[in-house]
Amino acid sequence: MGDENLNRVVRIPILVPENRVNDIHATRFKTAYCQQQTSDYCWQKPKHPDDLVTKNEDAENALYHPLREDTDQLHANLVQKAIKDVTGNMKTAKRNWDAGDRVNKPTYDICREDNSYAITYDKRAATFFKYKVSLATVNGRVECDYVLPRELEGTPYERYVLDPAWSFGTSKLVFDGERFWLHAVCKRPKLTAPVWATHDTVVETDGGSDTQSSTRILGVDLNVKHYSVVTSAAGFYGKADELNNRREQFERARGGLQQTGTRSAHVSFHEMGGREWRHFDEYAHECANGIVEDALRTRCTHVVFENLTRIRKRISNAPEYQQWLFKRIREYAEDKLELLGIETSTVNPRNTSKRCSNTECDSCTKRNPSKKSFECVECGLSLNRDYNAARNIALQWFAEKSESSRGQAGRTCQSGRATSQLALKSGTLSPSGVFTPKAWLSTDKLAPLGAGS
């Protein structure tokens, strides 16, 4: 799963002693200088992406000692983190350039129009406590108390900062132009298996029982119309049509307030923006909760989404497409699943809505007569269109896994994965086509199980 730690960011307002505020600002000036010098070094009139310096080691070897001299021996770890921040941004710029996007040289202004900034602190430049933080500055250390809510129960502060299972990692001091915040990164070791899982599963084979590690996949289809989320376990969550109607209502109301032009209308306009964001955010959480519930109910080890990166460049410019919540839903689901030890993956979305999800058929239909149902012209399989796509997304994971391990092309889900299973509405399917406990070739036209949480 990559990094061995889970990371969560907790935003904590902090009190900087009034007589030490200028020390913090002066520290920012010097870290910004280090960042800009690093950017100049990494971006030297590049003509193609490979010209960018993206290796932190290369930049640090070239710049560390000169930057410490230029900044009158600014704390060593602040210099190192300033360099690392820039090389990280250069890696992002390189990826975007490779993908064909227009990119510009990152700049690090010492003085922004809103006076905001951020400084990266690791555990050597800062000491993190449960109720305060000690920060290195150009003039020694400064201790800053946390500003905490009266009720801590259920807050991120209680769940992560006060929980002994979590510890502090490299964090950021943020000044928003008016007050200071600690964006505290809390971390803990990742679970090696889902919270409900045993390490071994007994698998029935032709030769009897065999104890092997088991992989069970839940496919997730994200949609702009009908239901926002449909899973291969026949979970239908979030009524996308109602969401689009609500979005149109907000847009009409904003338009009316803009035309009114009064101060009261101006205040209402900005308040409406907050209500709209909260409504859509709650909607995204409810959809993500549905995915998590299905994953737990079917005891999945993996949840698979389509790779929809840059999809807005390939689809309609209609508002319901360009304001689609798929990214937010997926990120929320990934965040919740990670805490449970359930892995997430993405697959190529090509033909997942057109292909028959019967593994014994494998036909691909260009167009279906119904917008809501899938009718296979070869085997007669009849399913909700999005449910069929969700099953195909899970099967695509098996296919891509097979191609990667065997170096073969094509969609094959037949041999060598008897311990892998696709989670369905009732029972599971192994890639070999053996379905337990009900027959795989069901022609039931599924009804949605219900939207929301």
LUMLOPA-102429 format. One record per residue (C-alpha): residue number from 0; residue in three letters; x, y, z. Coordinates in pm, 1 decimal. Example, Ala and Ser with C-alpha at 12.3 -4.5 7.8 and 13.67 -1.06 7.14 Angstrom:
BEGIN
[0 ALA [1230.0 -450.0 780.0]]
[1 SER [1367.0 -106.0 714.0]]
***
This chain:
BEGIN
[0 MET [0.0 0.0 0.0]]
[1 GLY [297.1 230.5 -35.8]]
[2 ASP [364.7 444.9 270.0]]
[3 GLU [351.0 239.5 590.5]]
[4 ASN [172.5 516.0 783.8]]
[5 LEU [-171.2 669.8 775.8]]
[6 ASN [-166.9 1050.5 783.7]]
[7 ARG [-440.9 1288.7 894.4]]
[8 VAL [-419.8 1669.8 909.8]]
[9 VAL [-575.4 1852.7 1205.5]]
[10 ARG [-609.6 2232.0 1177.3]]
[11 ILE [-543.2 2385.8 1518.8]]
[12 PRO [-554.7 2762.0 1584.2]]
[13 ILE [-255.1 2867.0 1796.7]]
[14 LEU [-162.9 3168.2 2006.3]]
[15 VAL [175.4 3320.8 1922.5]]
[16 PRO [299.8 3553.7 2200.4]]
[17 GLU [260.1 3910.6 2078.0]]
[18 ASN [627.8 3991.9 2132.3]]
[19 ARG [732.1 3693.5 1915.2]]
[20 VAL [509.7 3746.5 1611.2]]
[21 ASN [782.6 3936.2 1425.3]]
[22 ASP [1023.8 3647.3 1484.3]]
[23 ILE [780.3 3415.8 1304.6]]
[24 HIS [741.3 3661.7 1016.3]]
[25 ALA [1119.9 3700.8 985.6]]
[26 THR [1155.0 3322.5 974.3]]
[27 ARG [906.5 3314.6 689.1]]
[28 PHE [1108.1 3571.9 491.6]]
[29 LYS [1414.3 3350.2 506.9]]
[30 THR [1235.2 3025.4 424.2]]
[31 ALA [1071.2 3200.0 126.7]]
[32 TYR [1415.0 3309.9 10.0]]
[33 CYS [1533.9 2948.3 28.9]]
[34 GLN [1230.5 2832.3 -168.6]]
[35 GLN [1274.6 3089.2 -442.9]]
[36 GLN [1644.8 3012.4 -479.6]]
[37 THR [1559.8 2643.5 -506.1]]
[38 SER [1295.4 2715.6 -768.5]]
[39 ASP [1547.9 2916.0 -971.0]]
[40 TYR [1790.4 2623.7 -952.5]]
[41 CYS [1534.4 2357.9 -1048.8]]
[42 TRP [1380.3 2560.8 -1334.0]]
[43 GLN [1660.4 2683.2 -1559.9]]
[44 LYS [1491.0 2764.2 -1891.0]]
[45 PRO [1360.9 2409.0 -1940.7]]
[46 LYS [1257.0 2307.0 -2291.3]]
[47 HIS [1096.5 1977.1 -2193.6]]
[48 PRO [988.1 1812.3 -1863.8]]
[49 ASP [1309.9 1616.6 -1814.5]]
[50 ASP [1501.7 1945.4 -1785.3]]
[51 LEU [1341.2 2011.1 -1445.3]]
[52 VAL [1538.6 1918.8 -1135.7]]
[53 THR [1303.1 1705.2 -928.0]]
[54 LYS [1540.8 1504.3 -707.4]]
[55 ASN [1557.4 1651.2 -359.6]]
[56 GLU [1905.5 1509.1 -303.9]]
[57 ASP [2044.3 1692.6 -608.3]]
[58 ALA [1894.7 2025.3 -503.7]]
[59 GLU [2004.8 1988.2 -141.5]]
[60 ASN [2361.8 1897.3 -235.1]]
[61 ALA [2386.2 2209.9 -450.2]]
[62 LEU [2203.5 2459.0 -229.6]]
[63 TYR [2206.4 2363.3 139.1]]
[64 HIS [2533.8 2523.6 248.6]]
[65 PRO [2498.0 2843.0 36.3]]
[66 LEU [2143.3 2894.0 164.2]]
[67 ARG [2247.0 2854.8 527.3]]
[68 GLU [2514.8 3118.5 474.9]]
[69 ASP [2276.2 3354.2 293.1]]
[70 THR [2018.3 3326.5 574.3]]
[71 ASP [2263.8 3375.1 864.8]]
[72 GLN [2245.1 3007.5 964.3]]
[73 LEU [1870.0 2962.7 954.0]]
[74 HIS [1776.1 2640.3 1135.7]]
[75 ALA [1911.6 2351.5 927.6]]
[76 ASN [1583.2 2162.7 910.9]]
[77 LEU [1390.3 2470.5 797.1]]
[78 VAL [1633.6 2505.2 506.8]]
[79 GLN [1601.8 2136.8 420.3]]
[80 LYS [1222.7 2144.4 430.9]]
[81 ALA [1212.5 2458.2 214.9]]
[82 ILE [1417.4 2276.9 -49.8]]
[83 LYS [1201.6 1965.4 -24.3]]
[84 ASP [879.7 2166.1 -66.0]]
[85 VAL [1007.7 2305.0 -394.7]]
[86 THR [1132.7 1974.9 -538.1]]
[87 GLY [792.8 1825.5 -453.3]]
[88 ASN [623.2 2103.0 -650.7]]
[89 MET [865.8 2043.6 -936.6]]
[90 LYS [762.4 1677.4 -949.3]]
[91 THR [400.5 1786.7 -981.0]]
[92 ALA [491.0 2034.2 -1253.8]]
[93 LYS [678.3 1761.5 -1441.9]]
[94 ARG [381.1 1522.6 -1423.3]]
[95 ASN [145.0 1790.8 -1550.0]]
[96 TRP [385.3 1887.9 -1829.4]]
[97 ASP [421.3 1522.1 -1930.9]]
[98 ALA [40.2 1502.7 -1945.1]]
[99 GLY [26.3 1796.9 -2185.3]]
[100 ASP [-82.2 2069.0 -1942.8]]
[101 ARG [60.2 2418.2 -1951.2]]
[102 VAL [283.7 2477.0 -1649.6]]
[103 ASN [462.0 2780.8 -1510.8]]
[104 LYS [764.3 2816.3 -1288.7]]
[105 PRO [665.4 2799.6 -919.8]]
[106 THR [726.4 3128.9 -741.8]]
[107 TYR [754.8 3196.1 -369.0]]
[108 ASP [681.2 3558.4 -291.5]]
[109 ILE [811.2 3685.9 38.8]]
[110 CYS [516.8 3927.0 59.0]]
[111 ARG [180.3 3819.3 -84.2]]
[112 GLU [-111.8 4054.3 -126.4]]
[113 ASP [-300.1 3882.1 157.3]]
[114 ASN [17.9 3840.2 366.9]]
[115 SER [-49.3 3465.9 403.8]]
[116 TYR [224.9 3202.8 412.7]]
[117 ALA [319.1 2856.1 539.0]]
[118 ILE [638.7 2715.6 693.1]]
[119 THR [710.7 2342.5 703.6]]
[120 TYR [829.5 2211.5 1041.8]]
[121 ASP [959.2 1861.8 1112.1]]
[122 LYS [1010.8 1712.9 1459.4]]
[123 ARG [1362.8 1856.8 1480.7]]
[124 ALA [1259.9 2215.8 1409.4]]
[125 ALA [944.9 2184.5 1621.0]]
[126 THR [842.3 1996.7 1933.2]]
[127 PHE [476.5 1895.8 1928.8]]
[128 PHE [285.0 1852.9 2253.5]]
[129 LYS [-79.2 1768.1 2325.6]]
[130 TYR [-166.9 2128.7 2411.3]]
[131 LYS [113.1 2343.5 2267.5]]
[132 VAL [394.7 2351.0 2011.5]]
[133 SER [753.0 2481.6 2032.4]]
[134 LEU [880.1 2632.4 1704.4]]
[135 ALA [1230.7 2721.9 1590.4]]
[136 THR [1265.4 3079.4 1463.4]]
[137 VAL [1543.6 3320.3 1364.6]]
[138 ASN [1550.8 3425.8 1729.8]]
[139 GLY [1542.5 3098.5 1920.4]]
[140 ARG [1230.9 2895.8 1997.5]]
[141 VAL [881.1 3018.8 2070.4]]
[142 GLU [609.4 2824.3 2252.4]]
[143 CYS [252.7 2862.3 2125.0]]
[144 ASP [-59.5 2731.7 2299.3]]
[145 TYR [-339.8 2560.1 2108.1]]
[146 VAL [-682.0 2726.6 2099.9]]
[147 LEU [-924.8 2443.2 2168.9]]
[148 PRO [-1306.3 2419.1 2154.2]]
[149 ARG [-1499.3 2383.6 2478.9]]
[150 GLU [-1632.6 2044.2 2373.0]]
[151 LEU [-1361.9 1809.7 2243.0]]
[152 GLU [-1575.5 1498.8 2196.4]]
[153 GLY [-1595.8 1394.2 1831.9]]
[154 THR [-1352.6 1661.2 1707.9]]
[155 PRO [-1048.1 1578.9 1492.9]]
[156 TYR [-836.1 1703.3 1784.8]]
[157 GLU [-978.7 1433.3 2010.1]]
[158 ARG [-967.7 1158.3 1744.0]]
[159 TYR [-608.6 1215.9 1635.7]]
[160 VAL [-408.2 1448.7 1866.8]]
[161 LEU [-528.5 1305.2 2198.1]]
[162 ASP [-541.7 943.8 2079.4]]
[163 PRO [-211.5 775.2 2183.5]]
[164 ALA [-228.6 555.1 1871.9]]
[165 TRP [-146.1 864.7 1663.8]]
[166 SER [179.3 1062.8 1675.2]]
[167 PHE [290.6 1393.7 1525.2]]
[168 GLY [479.5 1410.0 1196.4]]
[169 THR [612.8 1689.0 977.0]]
[170 SER [353.1 1969.2 989.4]]
[171 LYS [297.4 2324.9 870.2]]
[172 LEU [268.6 2656.0 1047.8]]
[173 VAL [16.4 2862.9 851.7]]
[174 PHE [-52.6 3235.6 873.8]]
[175 ASP [-373.8 3330.5 691.7]]
[176 GLY [-307.6 3704.6 703.6]]
[177 GLU [-482.8 3747.3 1038.3]]
[178 ARG [-408.7 3452.9 1266.3]]
[179 PHE [-177.0 3154.2 1302.7]]
[180 TRP [-269.1 2788.9 1258.0]]
[181 LEU [-86.2 2462.2 1304.2]]
[182 HIS [-175.8 2214.9 1030.9]]
[183 ALA [-69.8 1921.0 1245.5]]
[184 VAL [-2.1 1595.7 1061.8]]
[185 CYS [-89.8 1298.6 1281.8]]
[186 LYS [19.1 951.9 1176.7]]
[187 ARG [-16.6 590.8 1279.6]]
[188 PRO [87.8 256.0 1125.1]]
[189 LYS [-146.8 123.6 858.5]]
[190 LEU [-349.9 -186.4 926.0]]
[191 THR [-212.1 -487.2 740.2]]
[192 ALA [-562.5 -631.7 692.5]]
[193 PRO [-922.6 -502.5 713.1]]
[194 VAL [-1057.2 -460.1 1065.2]]
[195 TRP [-1282.3 -764.8 1029.2]]
[196 ALA [-1043.9 -990.1 837.9]]
[197 THR [-843.4 -1291.1 946.1]]
[198 HIS [-504.5 -1342.4 786.3]]
[199 ASP [-609.5 -1664.8 615.7]]
[200 THR [-927.9 -1783.3 447.4]]
[201 VAL [-1029.7 -2142.0 381.2]]
[202 VAL [-1095.0 -2178.0 8.2]]
[203 GLU [-1284.7 -2474.0 -137.1]]
[204 THR [-1107.5 -2621.9 -440.8]]
[205 ASP [-1154.1 -2935.7 -651.1]]
[206 GLY [-896.6 -3108.9 -435.9]]
[207 GLY [-1060.8 -3014.2 -106.3]]
[208 SER [-1002.0 -2725.6 130.0]]
[209 ASP [-695.2 -2507.0 104.7]]
[210 THR [-588.9 -2222.2 333.6]]
[211 GLN [-475.0 -1920.5 130.3]]
[212 SER [-484.3 -1545.0 150.3]]
[213 SER [-806.3 -1411.9 -3.8]]
[214 THR [-874.3 -1100.5 -210.1]]
[215 ARG [-1230.8 -974.8 -242.7]]
[216 ILE [-1309.3 -681.3 -470.5]]
[217 LEU [-1591.8 -427.4 -461.1]]
[218 GLY [-1638.0 -236.2 -787.3]]
[219 VAL [-1770.8 121.6 -772.9]]
[220 ASP [-1930.5 310.7 -1062.3]]
[221 LEU [-1961.3 691.1 -1025.5]]
[222 ASN [-2228.4 867.0 -1230.2]]
[223 VAL [-2359.2 1208.7 -1322.9]]
[224 LYS [-2721.5 1095.7 -1366.6]]
[225 HIS [-2962.7 862.6 -1186.7]]
[226 TYR [-2753.8 739.6 -887.4]]
[227 SER [-2416.3 897.9 -809.2]]
[228 VAL [-2272.0 573.7 -673.3]]
[229 VAL [-2350.3 214.0 -768.9]]
[230 THR [-2147.7 -78.7 -632.2]]
[231 SER [-2101.1 -434.6 -749.9]]
[232 ALA [-2283.4 -540.9 -431.0]]
[233 ALA [-2595.2 -367.9 -573.0]]
[234 GLY [-2569.9 -61.7 -353.4]]
[235 PHE [-2733.0 250.0 -504.6]]
[236 TYR [-2643.2 576.5 -328.6]]
[237 GLY [-2710.6 944.4 -390.9]]
[238 LYS [-2980.6 1062.5 -630.3]]
[239 ALA [-2778.3 1254.2 -886.6]]
[240 ASP [-3083.9 1399.1 -1061.8]]
[241 GLU [-3199.5 1561.5 -737.9]]
[242 LEU [-2846.6 1690.3 -681.0]]
[243 ASN [-2844.3 1855.1 -1024.4]]
[244 ASN [-3185.0 2012.4 -957.2]]
[245 ARG [-3060.4 2149.8 -625.7]]
[246 ARG [-2753.9 2292.2 -797.8]]
[247 GLU [-2977.8 2470.8 -1051.1]]
[248 GLN [-3185.6 2616.4 -764.8]]
[249 PHE [-2872.5 2757.2 -601.5]]
[250 GLU [-2758.7 2906.3 -933.3]]
[251 ARG [-3096.3 3076.6 -993.4]]
[252 ALA [-3099.8 3215.3 -638.7]]
[253 ARG [-2743.2 3349.8 -676.4]]
[254 GLY [-2837.1 3513.4 -1004.9]]
[255 GLY [-3131.5 3688.8 -843.2]]
[256 LEU [-2917.8 3817.4 -556.2]]
[257 GLN [-2653.7 3948.4 -796.4]]
[258 GLN [-2915.1 4142.7 -991.0]]
[259 THR [-3056.0 4293.5 -671.1]]
[260 GLY [-2720.5 4450.3 -586.5]]
[261 THR [-2803.8 4564.4 -231.2]]
[262 ARG [-2572.4 4512.9 65.7]]
[263 SER [-2821.6 4271.1 216.7]]
[264 ALA [-2824.4 4074.3 -108.2]]
[265 HIS [-2444.0 4074.3 -110.3]]
[266 VAL [-2435.8 3925.5 241.2]]
[267 SER [-2698.8 3666.7 148.6]]
[268 PHE [-2501.2 3577.9 -164.6]]
[269 HIS [-2192.7 3483.3 38.1]]
[270 GLU [-2397.1 3301.7 303.3]]
[271 MET [-2559.6 3096.9 29.3]]
[272 GLY [-2217.2 2988.5 -93.4]]
[273 GLY [-2148.3 2837.1 247.1]]
[274 ARG [-2484.6 2658.0 258.5]]
[275 GLU [-2431.0 2520.8 -91.0]]
[276 TRP [-2085.8 2387.8 -7.5]]
[277 ARG [-2212.0 2223.4 313.2]]
[278 HIS [-2503.3 2061.9 128.0]]
[279 PHE [-2283.7 1910.8 -142.1]]
[280 ASP [-2018.8 1810.9 110.3]]
[281 GLU [-2275.5 1623.6 318.9]]
[282 TYR [-2403.0 1457.3 1.3]]
[283 ALA [-2049.7 1341.9 -85.6]]
[284 HIS [-2000.2 1201.7 265.1]]
[285 GLU [-2330.0 1009.7 245.2]]
[286 CYS [-2225.6 853.8 -86.2]]
[287 ALA [-1883.9 765.4 53.7]]
[288 ASN [-2048.7 610.0 361.3]]
[289 GLY [-2255.1 388.6 129.8]]
[290 ILE [-1938.6 259.0 -35.2]]
[291 VAL [-1783.7 186.5 304.5]]
[292 GLU [-2098.4 6.5 425.6]]
[293 ASP [-2099.0 -218.4 118.6]]
[294 ALA [-1728.2 -291.5 159.2]]
[295 LEU [-1776.9 -394.2 522.5]]
[296 ARG [-2098.1 -587.7 456.4]]
[297 THR [-1931.2 -794.2 183.6]]
[298 ARG [-1601.5 -820.5 375.9]]
[299 CYS [-1395.4 -673.1 92.3]]
[300 THR [-1019.5 -631.9 94.3]]
[301 HIS [-1013.8 -391.0 -203.4]]
[302 VAL [-1247.6 -123.4 -340.5]]
[303 VAL [-1193.4 -33.6 -705.7]]
[304 PHE [-1289.8 288.3 -886.8]]
[305 GLU [-1252.9 396.6 -1247.2]]
[306 ASN [-951.1 616.7 -1319.6]]
[307 LEU [-1130.4 939.8 -1411.0]]
[308 THR [-825.0 1169.4 -1407.5]]
[309 ARG [-873.6 1465.4 -1644.8]]
[310 ILE [-1220.3 1344.0 -1739.2]]
[311 ARG [-1357.7 1699.1 -1744.2]]
[312 LYS [-1147.6 1766.1 -2054.2]]
[313 ARG [-1311.9 1475.0 -2234.6]]
[314 ILE [-1680.1 1519.6 -2149.3]]
[315 SER [-1959.9 1770.0 -2194.4]]
[316 ASN [-1924.1 2127.3 -2070.4]]
[317 ALA [-2271.7 2111.7 -1914.3]]
[318 PRO [-2267.9 2218.4 -1546.2]]
[319 GLU [-2375.9 1876.2 -1416.5]]
[320 TYR [-2062.4 1728.7 -1573.4]]
[321 GLN [-1814.3 2001.8 -1490.4]]
[322 GLN [-1932.5 2024.8 -1127.5]]
[323 TRP [-1945.5 1649.3 -1075.8]]
[324 LEU [-1860.3 1539.6 -720.7]]
[325 PHE [-1680.1 1218.8 -820.7]]
[326 LYS [-1342.0 1335.5 -691.8]]
[327 ARG [-1475.5 1444.6 -354.9]]
[328 ILE [-1679.2 1124.3 -312.7]]
[329 ARG [-1382.9 906.7 -400.9]]
[330 GLU [-1142.9 1096.7 -172.0]]
[331 TYR [-1384.7 1073.3 121.2]]
[332 ALA [-1437.7 702.1 58.6]]
[333 GLU [-1062.1 639.5 31.4]]
[334 ASP [-1005.5 829.8 355.4]]
[335 LYS [-1264.5 621.2 544.0]]
[336 LEU [-1156.1 289.9 388.9]]
[337 GLU [-789.6 351.7 467.0]]
[338 LEU [-867.2 376.2 838.2]]
[339 LEU [-1034.2 33.5 814.1]]
[340 GLY [-737.3 -127.8 639.9]]
[341 ILE [-923.7 -168.5 308.6]]
[342 GLU [-715.8 -91.6 0.3]]
[343 THR [-836.9 121.5 -291.1]]
[344 SER [-733.1 101.6 -655.3]]
[345 THR [-828.3 244.2 -994.5]]
[346 VAL [-869.9 78.6 -1333.4]]
[347 ASN [-898.1 188.1 -1695.3]]
[348 PRO [-1264.9 287.2 -1748.7]]
[349 ARG [-1272.8 188.0 -2116.1]]
[350 ASN [-1589.1 -6.3 -2210.1]]
[351 THR [-1693.7 -75.4 -1850.0]]
[352 SER [-2044.3 51.3 -1930.7]]
[353 LYS [-2065.3 -129.8 -2266.8]]
[354 ARG [-1927.6 -475.2 -2185.7]]
[355 CYS [-2138.0 -763.6 -2057.2]]
[356 SER [-2037.1 -852.1 -1700.5]]
[357 ASN [-2107.1 -1221.5 -1754.1]]
[358 THR [-1754.7 -1367.6 -1759.4]]
[359 GLU [-1871.9 -1649.6 -1986.7]]
[360 CYS [-1991.2 -1399.1 -2248.7]]
[361 ASP [-1753.4 -1102.2 -2275.0]]
[362 SER [-1950.4 -928.6 -2549.6]]
[363 CYS [-1931.4 -551.7 -2592.5]]
[364 THR [-2241.5 -362.9 -2704.1]]
[365 LYS [-2200.2 -12.9 -2848.6]]
[366 ARG [-2544.8 107.7 -2749.7]]
[367 ASN [-2825.5 -26.6 -2531.6]]
[368 PRO [-3192.3 39.7 -2611.6]]
[369 SER [-3262.2 159.1 -2255.7]]
[370 LYS [-3073.0 435.7 -2079.4]]
[371 LYS [-3117.9 268.1 -1739.7]]
[372 SER [-3070.6 -99.5 -1820.2]]
[373 PHE [-2811.8 -316.3 -1987.5]]
[374 GLU [-2937.9 -588.1 -2224.0]]
[375 CYS [-2672.0 -825.0 -2357.2]]
[376 VAL [-2742.8 -915.1 -2719.0]]
[377 GLU [-2535.0 -1233.2 -2687.6]]
[378 CYS [-2628.3 -1407.6 -2360.8]]
[379 GLY [-2941.3 -1215.3 -2261.6]]
[380 LEU [-2806.1 -1083.9 -1930.4]]
[381 SER [-3036.8 -803.7 -1812.2]]
[382 LEU [-2914.0 -568.3 -1541.9]]
[383 ASN [-2927.4 -211.7 -1427.9]]
[384 ARG [-2675.6 -36.4 -1653.6]]
[385 ASP [-2470.4 114.8 -1372.3]]
[386 TYR [-2471.8 -208.5 -1172.4]]
[387 ASN [-2336.4 -389.4 -1477.6]]
[388 ALA [-2063.3 -123.7 -1503.1]]
[389 ALA [-1971.9 -164.4 -1134.4]]
[390 ARG [-1925.1 -537.5 -1181.6]]
[391 ASN [-1711.7 -472.4 -1489.0]]
[392 ILE [-1494.1 -230.5 -1293.5]]
[393 ALA [-1415.8 -504.9 -1042.3]]
[394 LEU [-1352.8 -757.0 -1321.5]]
[395 GLN [-1124.3 -504.8 -1490.9]]
[396 TRP [-909.1 -502.9 -1176.2]]
[397 PHE [-868.6 -881.2 -1207.0]]
[398 ALA [-779.9 -846.4 -1575.3]]
[399 GLU [-523.2 -571.1 -1521.1]]
[400 LYS [-372.2 -763.4 -1231.0]]
[401 SER [-341.9 -1069.6 -1453.2]]
[402 GLU [-187.6 -873.9 -1741.6]]
[403 SER [64.0 -714.2 -1506.4]]
[404 SER [172.4 -1045.1 -1354.1]]
[405 ARG [182.8 -1245.6 -1678.7]]
[406 GLY [271.0 -971.3 -1928.0]]
[407 GLN [-28.9 -1057.9 -2146.5]]
[408 ALA [-287.0 -836.3 -2312.6]]
[409 GLY [-657.7 -891.8 -2331.8]]
[410 ARG [-933.8 -937.1 -2078.1]]
[411 THR [-900.9 -1279.1 -1918.7]]
[412 CYS [-1053.7 -1373.3 -1587.8]]
[413 GLN [-1018.7 -1749.3 -1595.3]]
[414 SER [-721.9 -1915.6 -1428.7]]
[415 GLY [-480.7 -1871.4 -1143.3]]
[416 ARG [-692.9 -1657.9 -909.9]]
[417 ALA [-917.3 -1901.2 -724.2]]
[418 THR [-859.7 -1704.1 -405.0]]
[419 SER [-982.8 -1375.4 -559.0]]
[420 GLN [-1350.8 -1288.3 -546.8]]
[421 LEU [-1587.9 -1023.3 -679.0]]
[422 ALA [-1840.7 -903.6 -419.8]]
[423 LEU [-2195.6 -913.5 -559.4]]
[424 LYS [-2548.9 -847.4 -434.9]]
[425 SER [-2565.7 -1200.4 -295.9]]
[426 GLY [-2250.6 -1406.3 -264.8]]
[427 THR [-1923.1 -1370.9 -452.2]]
[428 LEU [-1773.2 -1468.6 -785.1]]
[429 SER [-1423.6 -1602.5 -836.4]]
[430 PRO [-1255.1 -1497.5 -1163.6]]
[431 SER [-1275.1 -1861.7 -1278.9]]
[432 GLY [-1651.7 -1814.9 -1302.9]]
[433 VAL [-1749.1 -2012.5 -991.1]]
[434 PHE [-2022.2 -1822.8 -808.9]]
[435 THR [-2119.7 -1887.4 -448.3]]
[436 PRO [-2393.4 -1930.9 -333.9]]
[437 LYS [-2622.8 -1826.2 -623.6]]
[438 ALA [-2592.9 -1872.1 -999.0]]
[439 TRP [-2379.7 -1610.5 -1179.2]]
[440 LEU [-2604.4 -1579.2 -1484.0]]
[441 SER [-2884.7 -1403.4 -1301.5]]
[442 THR [-3118.3 -1203.2 -1524.6]]
[443 ASP [-3290.3 -1023.0 -1237.5]]
[444 LYS [-3349.7 -656.0 -1308.0]]
[445 LEU [-3228.4 -508.7 -983.0]]
[446 ALA [-3414.3 -231.8 -807.9]]
[447 PRO [-3209.2 31.1 -623.4]]
[448 LEU [-3159.8 -51.1 -256.3]]
[449 GLY [-3197.1 310.2 -145.6]]
[450 ALA [-3003.1 633.5 -163.2]]
[451 GLY [-2814.6 823.7 98.3]]
[452 SER [-2616.2 690.0 390.2]]
***
